[in-house]
Amino acid sequence: MDYFGDESGHLKGVIQGDCEICVLAVVGGDRMSCGRCPKQAVRRVDDIAEAKWNDLLDKQKRRLFECFADNDHLEFGYGIFHRDQLKSLPNSHLLFQDVTLPPAWDLALAGYAYGEILFEMDADKERRATFAFDRISSAKQSEAVEKHLSRFVPDVKSDYVGSRQEHGVQAADCLAGAVAEDWKYGTDWLDYLDGNIVTRANHAALAQLQHDLTQYETGP
């Protein structure tokens, strides 16, 4: 089984008030199935190099989710993180100080979120499961995310790639964007999907981040 991940929004941006929420999303299935729907969404569109949710027209978004719904071999997972949620953590003042745990807290939480979603999707029970996510701005930051997601799913082989080269990551981008749009504007993109194949998770990731923040403040 292959899994692909991407995010909508930025965790630091949520704390800083630059965006309302950050969504991390995972699409699972075989690589060809995961990449089919993004390719269909932008077929015959010359000025779109890849399927990114914020660049799609409504008819292209519908085409994408109709394709998701028609593909029985796909699974979906996501985690939502918003400002009130992060501020409710007992040591949330450290987030505003932009602490490095290490790594930077947002990279740690992104890794934990991906790891929890993959765990809840039973990725660790699949033989030869792989996970590829959209690379962060540097290899070092991407590797930090990899390290932290492995705490939840140590047997899943992970890597980071460019979204333009990997259609499965584009599928995850679109899922994350759709979840964010539903949350912010009350749209109903997720209603296209059977609830039995959609996993929502974020509690363990937040708990692990809180543990790290406590360790940072009090010492080992």
N, CA, C and O of each residue as an XYZ file, in Angstrom:
880
protein
N       0.847     -1.191      0.000
C       0.000      0.000      0.000
C       0.882      1.241      0.000
O       1.875      1.311      0.725
N       0.515      2.207     -0.811
C       1.228      3.479     -0.886
C       0.373      4.575     -0.259
O      -0.844      4.612     -0.444
N       1.016      5.450      0.473
C       0.333      6.576      1.108
C       1.054      7.869      0.731
O       2.274      7.898      0.562
N       0.263      8.937      0.603
C       0.812     10.228      0.204
C       0.235     11.318      1.101
O      -0.935     11.268      1.482
N       1.074     12.309      1.437
C       0.636     13.349      2.361
C       0.956     14.752      1.903
O       1.927     14.976      1.180
N       0.140     15.691      2.323
C       0.386     17.114      2.095
C      -0.460     17.898      3.085
O      -1.296     17.334      3.793
N      -0.234     19.201      3.126
C      -0.957     20.035      4.079
C      -1.558     21.254      3.408
O      -1.112     21.684      2.344
N      -2.569     21.796      4.045
C      -3.172     23.063      3.641
C      -3.024     24.018      4.808
O      -3.471     23.720      5.916
N      -2.399     25.167      4.574
C      -2.093     26.074      5.666
C      -0.754     25.729      6.295
O      -0.064     24.815      5.844
N      -0.396     26.455      7.325
C       0.882     26.245      8.006
C       0.653     26.325      9.509
O      -0.055     27.206      9.996
N       1.259     25.396     10.236
C       1.052     25.364     11.682
C       1.537     26.646     12.355
O       0.863     27.171     13.240
N       2.686     27.147     11.947
C       3.152     28.413     12.527
C       2.211     29.554     12.169
O       1.984     30.459     12.972
N       1.669     29.505     10.963
C       0.732     30.538     10.544
C      -0.526     30.548     11.381
O      -1.119     31.604     11.602
N      -0.943     29.371     11.855
C      -2.123     29.290     12.721
C      -1.858     30.026     14.032
O      -2.692     30.811     14.485
N      -0.713     29.778     14.634
C      -0.354     30.444     15.887
C      -0.182     31.943     15.686
O      -0.578     32.735     16.541
N       0.403     32.332     14.569
C       0.676     33.746     14.304
C      -0.541     34.501     13.789
O      -0.496     35.721     13.635
N      -1.635     33.778     13.521
C      -2.844     34.421     13.042
C      -2.878     34.665     11.549
O      -3.735     35.401     11.059
N      -1.945     34.050     10.811
C      -1.905     34.235      9.363
C      -2.906     33.348      8.632
O      -3.306     33.664      7.512
N      -3.313     32.247      9.248
C      -4.326     31.375      8.651
C      -5.179     30.793      9.768
O      -4.741     30.701     10.914
N      -6.404     30.402      9.422
C      -7.357     29.932     10.432
C      -7.035     28.534     10.926
O      -7.078     28.263     12.126
N      -6.713     27.650      9.996
C      -6.442     26.262     10.362
C      -5.317     25.715      9.498
O      -4.974     26.274      8.457
N      -4.758     24.614      9.957
C      -3.835     23.819      9.152
C      -4.398     22.408      9.091
O      -4.760     21.834     10.118
N      -4.470     21.855      7.899
C      -4.950     20.490      7.699
C      -3.820     19.661      7.112
O      -3.229     20.044      6.103
N      -3.518     18.540      7.728
C      -2.598     17.569      7.152
C      -3.419     16.381      6.694
O      -4.244     15.863      7.448
N      -3.202     15.947      5.469
C      -4.048     14.920      4.876
C      -3.210     13.809      4.258
O      -2.082     14.027      3.818
N      -3.789     12.617      4.236
C      -3.135     11.437      3.668
C      -4.124     10.719      2.762
O      -5.283     10.520      3.126
N      -3.659     10.335      1.582
C      -4.434      9.505      0.661
C      -3.686      8.187      0.498
O      -2.478      8.182      0.263
N      -4.402      7.066      0.622
C      -3.775      5.756      0.529
C      -4.391      4.890     -0.549
O      -5.580      5.003     -0.845
N      -3.583      4.031     -1.130
C      -3.999      3.120     -2.192
C      -2.768      2.728     -2.977
O      -1.652      3.024     -2.550
N      -2.935      2.069     -4.115
C      -1.754      1.860     -4.942
C      -1.407      3.169     -5.641
O      -2.261      4.036     -5.821
N      -0.161      3.296     -6.025
C       0.327      4.581     -6.537
C      -0.476      5.059     -7.741
O      -0.786      6.246     -7.847
N      -0.811      4.153     -8.644
C      -1.544      4.547     -9.845
C      -2.928      5.076     -9.493
O      -3.370      6.086    -10.043
N      -3.613      4.394     -8.576
C      -4.955      4.835     -8.184
C      -4.912      6.184     -7.479
O      -5.779      7.029     -7.700
N      -3.907      6.392     -6.632
C      -3.798      7.662     -5.908
C      -3.556      8.828     -6.855
O      -4.020      9.941     -6.605
N      -2.835      8.578     -7.934
C      -2.509      9.653     -8.851
C      -3.504      9.887     -9.962
O      -3.437     10.900    -10.657
N      -4.430      8.954    -10.137
C      -5.351      9.041    -11.275
C      -6.271     10.255    -11.190
O      -6.459     10.960    -12.181
N      -6.834     10.499    -10.036
C      -7.847     11.554     -9.915
C      -7.281     12.964    -10.116
O      -7.908     13.766    -10.807
N      -6.125     13.295     -9.542
C      -5.561     14.616     -9.841
C      -5.279     14.813    -11.324
O      -5.479     15.905    -11.856
N      -4.817     13.766    -11.987
C      -4.546     13.883    -13.424
C      -5.832     14.133    -14.198
O      -5.856     14.938    -15.129
N      -6.902     13.441    -13.811
C      -8.183     13.641    -14.494
C      -8.729     15.043    -14.260
O      -9.357     15.627    -15.143
N      -8.488     15.582    -13.066
C      -9.052     16.892    -12.728
C      -8.511     17.996    -13.615
O      -9.219     18.959    -13.910
N      -7.267     17.870    -14.042
C      -6.643     18.948    -14.823
C      -6.369     18.526    -16.266
O      -5.594     19.179    -16.965
N      -6.992     17.452    -16.709
C      -6.759     17.032    -18.093
C      -7.262     18.111    -19.055
O      -8.282     18.759    -18.820
N      -6.535     18.274    -20.107
C      -6.845     19.245    -21.162
C      -6.826     20.692    -20.652
O      -7.447     21.573    -21.247
N      -6.112     20.929    -19.553
C      -5.941     22.298    -19.059
C      -4.464     22.652    -19.206
O      -3.624     22.143    -18.463
N      -4.153     23.511    -20.148
C      -2.758     23.769    -20.503
C      -2.011     24.604    -19.473
O      -0.797     24.459    -19.327
N      -2.712     25.471    -18.759
C      -2.008     26.417    -17.890
C      -1.897     25.944    -16.439
O      -1.490     26.722    -15.577
N      -2.248     24.683    -16.150
C      -2.110     24.137    -14.800
C      -1.148     22.959    -14.862
O      -1.462     21.920    -15.441
N       0.030     23.129    -14.260
C       1.057     22.095    -14.332
C       0.783     20.935    -13.381
O       1.225     19.813    -13.628
N       0.061     21.195    -12.304
C      -0.272     20.154    -11.342
C      -1.594     20.496    -10.669
O      -2.040     21.643    -10.683
N      -2.208     19.477    -10.081
C      -3.497     19.678     -9.416
C      -3.265     20.185     -7.997
O      -2.936     19.411     -7.099
N      -3.438     21.481     -7.804
C      -3.395     22.085     -6.474
C      -4.783     22.655     -6.193
O      -5.341     23.388     -7.009
N      -5.326     22.315     -5.046
C      -6.717     22.624     -4.742
C      -7.063     24.084     -4.974
O      -8.100     24.388     -5.564
N      -6.222     24.978     -4.526
C      -6.530     26.407     -4.625
C      -6.482     26.935     -6.055
O      -6.936     28.048     -6.318
N      -5.939     26.149     -6.977
C      -5.877     26.562     -8.378
C      -7.016     25.990     -9.217
O      -7.175     26.360    -10.380
N      -7.809     25.090     -8.635
C      -8.843     24.399     -9.401
C     -10.149     25.186     -9.434
O     -10.506     25.865     -8.471
N     -10.848     25.084    -10.550
C     -12.209     25.598    -10.649
C     -13.156     24.623     -9.970
O     -12.798     23.467     -9.741
N     -14.362     25.078     -9.646
C     -15.324     24.201     -8.973
C     -15.616     22.947     -9.785
O     -15.756     21.865     -9.215
N     -15.711     23.072    -11.098
C     -16.006     21.892    -11.918
C     -14.852     20.895    -11.873
O     -15.072     19.686    -11.954
N     -13.622     21.395    -11.744
C     -12.475     20.504    -11.621
C     -12.442     19.850    -10.244
O     -12.066     18.686    -10.114
N     -12.837     20.600     -9.216
C     -12.920     20.028     -7.873
C     -13.971     18.919     -7.831
O     -13.753     17.869     -7.228
N     -15.110     19.162     -8.476
C     -16.153     18.131     -8.517
C     -15.660     16.896     -9.251
O     -15.896     15.770     -8.812
N     -14.980     17.104    -10.361
C     -14.451     15.981    -11.131
C     -13.487     15.164    -10.278
O     -13.495     13.933    -10.320
N     -12.665     15.852     -9.514
C     -11.702     15.173     -8.657
C     -12.404     14.335     -7.601
O     -12.057     13.170     -7.409
N     -13.393     14.913     -6.909
C     -14.056     14.171     -5.834
C     -14.980     13.086     -6.362
O     -15.179     12.073     -5.692
N     -15.539     13.269     -7.528
C     -16.297     12.186     -8.147
C     -15.375     11.012     -8.461
O     -15.757      9.851     -8.310
N     -14.172     11.325     -8.893
C     -13.179     10.286     -9.146
C     -12.773      9.597     -7.847
O     -12.684      8.370     -7.801
N     -12.525     10.369     -6.793
C     -12.233      9.780     -5.486
C     -13.342      8.809     -5.077
O     -13.072      7.686     -4.652
N     -14.585      9.256     -5.212
C     -15.730      8.460     -4.761
C     -15.888      7.182     -5.573
O     -16.334      6.161     -5.049
N     -15.525      7.234     -6.850
C     -15.696      6.075     -7.732
C     -14.567      5.068     -7.605
O     -14.663      3.959     -8.129
N     -13.508      5.438     -6.920
C     -12.342      4.565     -6.810
C     -12.386      3.814     -5.484
O     -12.092      4.377     -4.430
N     -12.755      2.544     -5.551
C     -12.941      1.748     -4.340
C     -11.636      1.421     -3.620
O     -11.654      0.948     -2.484
N     -10.518      1.669     -4.269
C      -9.237      1.255     -3.697
C      -8.550      2.362     -2.902
O      -7.426      2.182     -2.433
N      -9.212      3.494     -2.750
C      -8.591      4.614     -2.049
C      -9.087      4.730     -0.611
O     -10.228      4.385     -0.303
N      -8.214      5.219      0.258
C      -8.557      5.540      1.639
C      -8.069      6.958      1.929
O      -7.141      7.452      1.289
N      -8.704      7.598      2.897
C      -8.407      9.004      3.164
C      -8.291      9.245      4.670
O      -9.012      8.641      5.465
N      -7.389     10.120      5.038
C      -7.241     10.493      6.441
C      -6.788     11.935      6.561
O      -6.133     12.464      5.663
N      -7.136     12.567      7.665
C      -6.728     13.957      7.848
C      -6.751     14.339      9.325
O      -7.401     13.693     10.147
N      -6.023     15.406      9.631
C      -6.043     16.004     10.956
C      -6.178     17.505     10.832
O      -5.507     18.124     10.006
N      -7.038     18.097     11.640
C      -7.272     19.545     11.634
C      -6.667     20.152     12.895
O      -6.843     19.632     13.997
N      -5.953     21.256     12.717
C      -5.367     21.978     13.842
C      -5.731     23.452     13.708
O      -5.415     24.085     12.701
N      -6.401     24.001     14.729
C      -6.778     25.410     14.694
C      -6.220     26.127     15.927
O      -5.730     25.491     16.860
N      -6.302     27.441     15.916
C      -5.601     28.264     16.912
C      -6.101     28.004     18.335
O      -5.292     27.856     19.251
N      -7.421     27.946     18.532
C      -7.951     27.721     19.878
C      -7.461     26.393     20.440
O      -7.187     26.268     21.633
N      -7.359     25.414     19.564
C      -6.896     24.089     19.962
C      -5.442     24.143     20.447
O      -5.108     23.587     21.493
N      -4.594     24.811     19.683
C      -3.187     24.919     20.064
C      -3.017     25.790     21.304
O      -2.179     25.501     22.157
N      -3.811     26.854     21.404
C      -3.722     27.737     22.573
C      -4.181     27.043     23.849
O      -3.799     27.456     24.944
N      -4.990     25.999     23.727
C      -5.499     25.301     24.907
C      -4.461     24.372     25.534
O      -4.666     23.887     26.646
N      -3.355     24.117     24.842
C      -2.312     23.276     25.420
C      -1.708     23.980     26.637
O      -1.478     25.188     26.588
N      -1.448     23.259     27.716
C      -0.937     23.895     28.936
C       0.334     24.717     28.740
O       0.532     25.719     29.428
N       1.186     24.312     27.822
C       2.441     25.034     27.596
C       2.415     25.812     26.282
O       3.447     25.976     25.631
N       1.246     26.284     25.901
C       1.104     26.912     24.583
C       1.944     28.180     24.431
O       2.264     28.574     23.310
N       2.307     28.824     25.549
C       3.133     30.032     25.428
C       4.453     29.740     24.721
O       5.049     30.630     24.116
N       4.905     28.489     24.800
C       6.148     28.119     24.122
C       5.990     28.143     22.609
O       6.952     28.391     21.882
N       4.776     27.884     22.135
C       4.534     27.934     20.694
C       4.688     29.358     20.187
O       5.244     29.581     19.112
N       4.204     30.313     20.950
C       4.334     31.719     20.557
C       5.791     32.181     20.620
O       6.175     33.142     19.953
N       6.592     31.490     21.423
C       8.028     31.785     21.480
C       8.794     31.054     20.389
O      10.005     31.220     20.247
N       8.067     30.232     19.612
C       8.652     29.506     18.478
C       9.824     28.635     18.918
O      10.917     28.710     18.359
N       9.574     27.809     19.930
C      10.649     27.003     20.501
C      11.126     25.933     19.522
O      10.380     25.448     18.671
N      12.396     25.589     19.682
C      12.983     24.453     18.981
C      13.175     23.354     20.003
O      13.913     23.530     20.972
N      12.522     22.225     19.801
C      12.466     21.194     20.842
C      13.739     20.350     21.009
O      14.021     20.015     22.160
N      14.534     19.969     20.017
C      14.377     20.150     18.570
C      13.502     19.064     17.965
O      13.241     18.065     18.635
N      13.035     19.214     16.727
C      13.234     20.354     15.836
C      12.267     21.477     16.216
O      11.745     21.496     17.330
N      12.027     22.412     15.289
C      11.004     23.430     15.513
C       9.681     22.732     15.788
O       9.383     21.700     15.186
N       8.886     23.292     16.694
C       7.675     22.605     17.159
C       6.723     22.256     16.027
O       6.063     21.218     16.076
N       6.639     23.113     14.996
C       5.692     22.836     13.919
C       6.109     21.630     13.103
O       5.251     20.893     12.616
N       7.410     21.410     12.941
C       7.884     20.223     12.225
C       7.593     18.966     13.036
O       7.201     17.938     12.484
N       7.789     19.055     14.353
C       7.479     17.914     15.214
C       6.001     17.561     15.126
O       5.649     16.391     14.969
N       5.129     18.569     15.226
C       3.693     18.306     15.187
C       3.268     17.775     13.824
O       2.414     16.891     13.751
N       3.841     18.292     12.750
C       3.513     17.774     11.420
C       3.873     16.297     11.320
O       3.099     15.497     10.794
N       5.051     15.938     11.826
C       5.444     14.534     11.815
C       4.521     13.669     12.649
O       4.116     12.589     12.220
N       4.187     14.144     13.845
C       3.273     13.387     14.699
C       1.903     13.233     14.037
O       1.284     12.171     14.112
N       1.438     14.296     13.393
C       0.119     14.244     12.756
C       0.096     13.227     11.627
O      -0.814     12.401     11.551
N       1.088     13.282     10.755
C       1.169     12.286      9.686
C       1.244     10.881     10.274
O       0.567      9.964      9.810
N       2.079     10.725     11.306
C       2.238      9.410     11.915
C       0.950      8.886     12.520
O       0.613      7.714     12.350
N       0.221      9.754     13.231
C      -1.041      9.322     13.833
C      -2.064      8.954     12.765
O      -2.753      7.941     12.884
N      -2.163      9.773     11.724
C      -3.116      9.476     10.650
C      -2.784      8.132     10.010
O      -3.674      7.308      9.800
N      -1.510      7.907      9.699
C      -1.094      6.637      9.104
C      -1.391      5.469     10.035
O      -1.841      4.414      9.589
N      -1.141      5.656     11.324
C      -1.425      4.597     12.294
C      -2.914      4.273     12.320
O      -3.296      3.103     12.315
N      -3.750      5.301     12.348
C      -5.196      5.083     12.392
C      -5.723      4.496     11.083
O      -6.777      3.859     11.067
N      -4.998      4.707      9.991
C      -5.362      4.096      8.710
C      -4.792      2.686      8.572
O      -4.916      2.061      7.519
N      -4.162      2.187      9.648
C      -3.575      0.838      9.689
C      -2.426      0.656      8.712
O      -2.192     -0.452      8.229
N      -1.711      1.728      8.418
C      -0.573      1.611      7.504
C       0.496      0.677      8.056
O       1.183     -0.006      7.297
N       0.634      0.649      9.386
C       1.661     -0.196      9.991
C       1.341     -1.679      9.866
O       2.207     -2.518     10.114
N       0.113     -2.014      9.485
C      -0.275     -3.412      9.315
C      -0.121     -3.887      7.871
O      -0.277     -5.072      7.576
N       0.186     -2.952      6.981
C       0.369     -3.295      5.573
C       1.802     -3.772      5.328
O       2.749     -3.260      5.924
N       1.942     -4.743      4.457
C       3.277     -5.192      4.076
C       3.892     -4.179      3.117
O       3.255     -3.764      2.148
N       5.105     -3.794      3.387
C       5.857     -2.878      2.521
C       5.115     -1.563      2.289
O       5.093     -1.051      1.170
N       4.523     -1.031      3.318
C       3.836      0.257      3.190
C       4.855      1.374      3.000
O       5.910      1.384      3.634
N       4.526      2.311      2.122
C       5.382      3.473      1.886
C       4.566      4.741      2.075
O       3.351      4.752      1.872
N       5.249      5.806      2.465
C       4.594      7.101      2.634
C       5.490      8.182      2.060
O       6.656      8.296      2.440
N       4.952      8.975      1.146
C       5.678     10.101      0.561
C       4.882     11.374      0.816
O       3.682     11.427      0.547
N       5.548     12.390      1.331
C       4.868     13.657      1.593
C       5.585     14.785      0.862
O       6.750     14.665      0.483
N       4.865     15.871      0.676
C       5.422     17.026     -0.020
C       6.579     17.599      0.787
O       6.442     17.891      1.975
N       7.700     17.752      0.135
C       8.897     18.188      0.853
C       8.716     19.584      1.446
O       8.025     20.434      0.884
N       9.353     19.793      2.592
C       9.369     21.101      3.236
C      10.455     21.935      2.557
O      11.050     21.475      1.583
N      10.722     23.121      3.033
C      11.632     24.027      2.336
C      13.071     23.534      2.283
O      13.820     23.944      1.396
N      13.475     22.673      3.198
C      14.840     22.147      3.163
C      14.822     20.658      3.466
O      13.884     20.143      4.074
N      15.883     19.972      3.029
C      15.987     18.539      3.292
C      16.036     18.266      4.793
O      15.444     17.296      5.267
N      16.738     19.115      5.541
C      16.852     18.922      6.988
C      15.490     18.993      7.665
O      15.198     18.196      8.556
N      14.652     19.943      7.251
C      13.317     20.063      7.832
C      12.453     18.867      7.455
O      11.710     18.347      8.288
N      12.547     18.433      6.212
C      11.772     17.272      5.768
C      12.188     16.026      6.532
O      11.343     15.208      6.896
N      13.477     15.876      6.775
C      13.968     14.721      7.525
C      13.492     14.759      8.973
O      13.272     13.710      9.580
N      13.329     15.955      9.533
C      12.805     16.072     10.897
C      11.361     15.585     10.963
O      10.974     14.910     11.917
N      10.568     15.924      9.955
C       9.189     15.432      9.894
C       9.191     13.911      9.794
O       8.432     13.239     10.492
N      10.046     13.368      8.926
C      10.166     11.913      8.779
C      10.468     11.242     10.117
O       9.839     10.249     10.482
N      11.428     11.790     10.832
C      11.846     11.197     12.103
C      10.692     11.136     13.089
O      10.530     10.140     13.795
N       9.894     12.184     13.143
C       8.827     12.232     14.136
C       7.620     11.392     13.739
O       6.947     10.845     14.611
N       7.332     11.276     12.456
C       6.212     10.407     12.072
C       6.551      8.947     12.335
O       5.659      8.134     12.577
N       7.851      8.608     12.288
C       8.252      7.214     12.495
C       8.000      6.740     13.923
O       8.013      5.536     14.180
N       7.771      7.666     14.858
C       7.446      7.245     16.225
C       6.106      6.519     16.284
O       5.888      5.671     17.150
N       5.220      6.854     15.366
C       3.901      6.214     15.327
C       3.895      4.982     14.428
O       3.231      3.991     14.732
N       4.633      5.045     13.321
C       4.618      3.943     12.345
C       6.058      3.622     11.936
O       6.464      3.936     10.817
N       6.827      3.005     12.823
C       8.252      2.776     12.551
C       8.533      1.872     11.360
O       9.619      1.933     10.784
N       7.573      1.037     10.984
C       7.814      0.094      9.890
C       7.388      0.625      8.528
O       7.570     -0.053      7.517
N       6.829      1.816      8.489
C       6.432      2.416      7.212
C       7.632      3.167      6.632
O       8.220      4.021      7.295
N       7.983      2.843      5.407
C       9.109      3.509      4.744
C       8.654      4.870      4.240
O       7.741      4.957      3.419
N       9.285      5.931      4.727
C       8.843      7.281      4.370
C       9.890      8.005      3.534
O      11.077      7.682      3.568
N       9.413      8.992      2.783
C      10.285      9.808      1.948
C       9.567     11.120      1.660
O       8.358     11.223      1.866
N      10.295     12.112      1.190
C       9.695     13.385      0.797
C      10.006     13.639     -0.669
O      11.100     13.337     -1.146
N       9.038     14.196     -1.375
C       9.144     14.370     -2.823
C       8.561     15.727     -3.208
O       7.927     16.397     -2.391
N       8.780     16.117     -4.444
C       8.146     17.311     -4.977
C       6.762     16.978     -5.498
O       6.580     15.963     -6.170
N       5.798     17.809     -5.200
C       4.417     17.510     -5.588
C       4.239     17.475     -7.099
O       3.392     16.732     -7.596
N       5.007     18.251     -7.836
C       4.843     18.268     -9.288
C       5.214     16.914     -9.894
O       4.668     16.521    -10.925
N       6.133     16.212     -9.260
C       6.570     14.916     -9.779
C       5.718     13.757     -9.278
O       5.806     12.659     -9.828
N       4.900     13.966     -8.257
C       4.154     12.855     -7.659
C       2.671     13.191     -7.566
O       2.260     14.025     -6.759
N       1.873     12.530     -8.403
C       0.440     12.821     -8.439
C      -0.264     12.413     -7.146
O      -1.287     12.997     -6.788
N       0.277     11.414     -6.441
C      -0.328     11.032     -5.169
C      -0.272     12.151     -4.147
O      -1.209     12.330     -3.369
N       0.821     12.907     -4.142
C       0.933     14.062     -3.250
C      -0.069     15.133     -3.657
O      -0.623     15.825     -2.802
N      -0.304     15.274     -4.959
C      -1.319     16.224     -5.418
C      -2.704     15.821     -4.915
O      -3.519     16.679     -4.574
N      -2.967     14.518     -4.869
C      -4.246     14.045     -4.324
C      -4.383     14.448     -2.859
O      -5.455     14.872     -2.426
N      -3.294     14.315     -2.096
C      -3.318     14.697     -0.682
C      -3.481     16.204     -0.521
O      -4.175     16.660      0.388
N      -2.840     16.983     -1.403
C      -3.017     18.436     -1.383
C      -4.486     18.792     -1.564
O      -5.021     19.653     -0.865
N      -5.126     18.121     -2.505
C      -6.533     18.428     -2.786
C      -7.438     18.002     -1.637
O      -8.399     18.699     -1.313
N      -7.138     16.864     -1.020
C      -7.930     16.447      0.141
C      -7.772     17.451      1.278
O      -8.761     17.850      1.893
N      -6.542     17.862      1.560
C      -6.306     18.839      2.631
C      -7.019     20.149      2.338
O      -7.633     20.739      3.227
N      -6.939     20.606      1.094
C      -7.604     21.852      0.724
C      -9.108     21.766      0.840
O      -9.761     22.723      1.254
N      -9.667     20.611      0.473
C     -11.115     20.422      0.558
C     -11.587     20.403      2.006
O     -12.614     20.998      2.333
N     -10.843     19.722      2.877
C     -11.193     19.692      4.299
C     -11.159     21.107      4.877
O     -12.053     21.502      5.625
N     -10.125     21.859      4.525
C     -10.019     23.237      5.014
C     -11.172     24.090      4.501
O     -11.720     24.907      5.240
N     -11.537     23.902      3.247
C     -12.637     24.680      2.669
C     -13.963     24.332      3.336
O     -14.767     25.218      3.625
N     -14.189     23.045      3.579
C     -15.407     22.635      4.285
C     -15.462     23.271      5.671
O     -16.516     23.742      6.098
N     -14.337     23.285      6.368
C     -14.290     23.816      7.735
C     -14.538     25.319      7.751
O     -15.257     25.825      8.613
N     -13.945     26.029      6.801
C     -14.017     27.497      6.809
C     -15.303     28.037      6.201
O     -15.829     29.052      6.657
N     -15.811     27.362      5.172
C     -16.916     27.948      4.405
C     -18.185     27.099      4.382
O     -19.176     27.482      3.760
N     -18.160     25.958      5.052
C     -19.358     25.133      5.111
C     -19.693     24.421      3.823
O     -20.844     24.039      3.615
N     -18.715     24.231      2.948
C     -18.945     23.439      1.740
C     -19.042     21.969      2.130
O     -18.898     21.627      3.304
N     -19.283     21.111      1.167
C     -19.555     19.709      1.497
C     -18.757     18.740      0.631
O     -19.291     17.719      0.197
N     -17.509     19.039      0.379
C     -16.704     18.160     -0.468
C     -16.557     16.766      0.125
O     -16.598     15.780     -0.611
N     -16.389     16.663      1.428
C     -16.202     15.344      2.030
C     -17.450     14.480      1.945
O     -17.367     13.262      2.101
N     -18.607     15.088      1.699
C     -19.834     14.309      1.573
C     -19.812     13.404      0.347
O     -20.609     12.470      0.255
N     -18.915     13.667     -0.589
C     -18.768     12.777     -1.738
C     -18.248     11.402     -1.326
O     -18.472     10.414     -2.025
N     -17.557     11.342     -0.195
C     -16.849     10.130      0.193
C     -17.623      9.330      1.231
O     -18.286      9.896      2.100
N     -17.532      8.017      1.131
C     -18.097      7.121      2.129
C     -17.344      7.333      3.441
O     -16.118      7.235      3.482
N     -18.073      7.620      4.497
C     -17.435      7.886      5.783
C     -16.590      6.741      6.295
O     -15.697      6.955      7.116
N     -16.852      5.515      5.826
C     -16.095      4.354      6.284
C     -14.661      4.336      5.774
O     -13.825      3.602      6.299
N     -14.370      5.144      4.748
C     -13.010      5.155      4.208
C     -12.288      6.462      4.545
O     -11.234      6.761      3.983
N     -12.863      7.230      5.462
C     -12.258      8.503      5.865
C     -11.914      8.439      7.354
O     -12.771      8.135      8.184
N     -10.671      8.726      7.678
C     -10.184      8.707      9.058
C      -9.811     10.118      9.491
O      -9.116     10.831      8.767
N     -10.268     10.516     10.663
C      -9.883     11.816     11.221
C      -9.131     11.579     12.521
O      -9.598     10.841     13.389
N      -7.977     12.198     12.656
C      -7.159     11.970     13.849
C      -6.280     13.178     14.130
O      -5.717     13.775     13.213
N      -6.166     13.535     15.412
C      -5.201     14.563     15.816
C      -4.881     14.517     17.313
O      -3.956     15.194     17.761
N      -5.626     13.735     18.087
C      -5.491     13.772     19.544
C      -4.120     13.277     20.016
O      -3.499     13.891     20.883
N      -3.653     12.169     19.444
C      -2.363     11.626     19.874
C      -1.220     12.548     19.487
O      -0.252     12.689     20.234
N      -1.327     13.178     18.318
C      -0.281     14.112     17.883
C      -0.185     15.293     18.839
O       0.913     15.706     19.212
N      -1.330     15.835     19.235
C      -1.333     16.954     20.181
C      -0.805     16.522     21.548
O      -0.086     17.273     22.207
N      -1.163     15.314     21.968
C      -0.684     14.814     23.258
C       0.836     14.651     23.244
O       1.508     14.961     24.227
N       1.370     14.166     22.133
C       2.813     13.999     22.036
C       3.526     15.346     22.014
O       4.582     15.507     22.626
N       2.940     16.317     21.301
C       3.523     17.660     21.303
C       3.509     18.244     22.709
O       4.493     18.847     23.136
N       2.407     18.073     23.434
C       2.329     18.582     24.803
C       3.395     17.942     25.682
O       4.018     18.616     26.503
N       3.601     16.651     25.510
C       4.661     15.968     26.262
C       6.018     16.599     25.969
O       6.802     16.847     26.886
N       6.294     16.860     24.695
C       7.575     17.460     24.315
C       7.728     18.866     24.900
O       8.809     19.242     25.353
N       6.646     19.633     24.888
C       6.699     20.987     25.446
C       6.961     20.952     26.950
O       7.711     21.773     27.477
N       6.339     20.001     27.629
C       6.557     19.854     29.069
C       8.007     19.482     29.357
O       8.631     20.022     30.270
N       8.531     18.553     28.563
C       9.930     18.154     28.726
C      10.866     19.333     28.476
O      11.875     19.499     29.161
N      10.512     20.146     27.485
C      11.332     21.316     27.155
C      11.364     22.298     28.323
O      12.409     22.863     28.645
N      10.207     22.493     28.952
C      10.107     23.504     30.009
C      10.678     23.020     31.334
O      11.300     23.792     32.064
N      10.472     21.756     31.644
C      10.881     21.248     32.958
C      12.214     20.523     32.926
O      12.845     20.324     33.964
N      12.646     20.125     31.726
C      13.876     19.356     31.625
C      13.601     17.883     31.820
O      12.533     17.507     32.304
N      14.560     17.035     31.446
C      14.358     15.585     31.557
C      14.208     15.130     33.004
O      14.031     13.939     33.261
